[in-house]
Amino acid sequence: MTTLSIIKADTGGFVGHSAVHPEMVEVAASAIDGARGDLLLDGQVATCGDDLALVMLHAHPADDPAVHEFAWEVFTQTTAVATRLGLYGAGQDLLSEAFSGNLRGMGPGYAELEFEERPSEPVICFFADKTEPGAWNLPLFKMFADPFNSAGLVIDAKMHEGFLFEVYDLYEDKRLIFDCPAEMYDLLMFIGAPARYVVHRVISKSLGETAAATSTQRLSLIAGRYVGKDDPVMIVRCQSGLPAVGEVLEPFAFAYGVAGCMRGSHHAPMMPVAASDAHPSRFDGPPRVVALGYQVHGGSLIGPRDLFDDPAFDRAREQANDLMDWFRRHGPFEPHRLPLDDLEYTTMAALEKRLADRWEPILSPTPDPRAIRR
């Protein structure tokens, strides 16, 4: 078995929350080079916005302590660079003082997928910035359950049987597996609420193999306060009984709405971009998604191909800009701002506490306007 791991963290923004400093990328790439042939079969460094990601191919199982500790050490080194350069939010995704077993609950996000390499193994690694883990729900549904998106669900005998969706309840720490297409409507009832319910894995019923894996870490739920955006990553295998590359990319031709953007507290459109354009600046947005394609072969990552560096996605980018104008005109009002339930880790809780004793029953006597505190 081979494992493909994407482990990412925001360890310092250049400038503000917009990008990763080149020196941080160099430090991470040097560490990957040093581990290649020993801990790792192969590896690369990728960035999206202010998040730095380690794309690692190895022969260890998912959640392997050595692989996770390696990533933690790399992020500690890039944090040191960010601190020295005075970058914004140095080490903000590192929520612990020291590594302890694996990265679960420690801040960095990760998606890991174990598989037996096929003769041709195309995979797409997705990186998003300024959004939450549930941002993958809609495209995953379209890739693996919507025949209007993926013709293979109708035409390909291996896809026709359907897929299993493993869904996490992030608030209750529970999971449930939905069998599609039979339980498609049940699945949609839950994953249509992406702030709480997140697709963690998709499994092919005919092949008996995992087809997609996502990161499901939510920083605010771990830390108990707002400490930054979650900026999820995702791995999707393609072809030969799984959706074709074009079917996997097709959902992103629509600039669908996600939560995140400025201070993680707004709705905004998801914009598919080339890696060179993955630097959100306008109101910390629009949220960006990058797709890097690889051929995994003989323990090597052949690539990447920057799959959104394609004029076919120009209209989605135009749509995202138009929608961003529409959302921004709402200012602090919904639907641009998130509902109150999703603002509990911002200053909203402190504001509610400060004003709690000033609320009174509607049927109480109306106060004299002159007596109202100004």
Secondary structure, 3 states (H helix, E strand, C coil): CEEEEEEEECCCECCCCCCCCHHHHHHHHHHHHHHECCCECEEEEEEECCEEEEEEEECCCCCCHHHHHHHHHHHHHHHHHHHHHCCECCCCCCCCCCCCCCCCCCCCEEEEEEECCCCCEEEEEEEEECECHHHHHHHHHHHHHCCCCCCHHHHCHHHHCCEEEEEEECCCCEEEEEEECCCHHHHHHHHCCCCCEEEEEEEECCCCEEEEEECCCCHHHHHCCCCCCCCCEEEEECCCCCCCHHHHHHHHHCCCEEEECHHHCEEEECEECCHHHCCCCECCECCEEEEEEEEEECCEEEEEEECCCCHHHHHHHHHHHHHHHHHHCCCCCCCCECCHHHHCCCCHHHHHHHHHHHCCCCCCCCCCHHHCCC
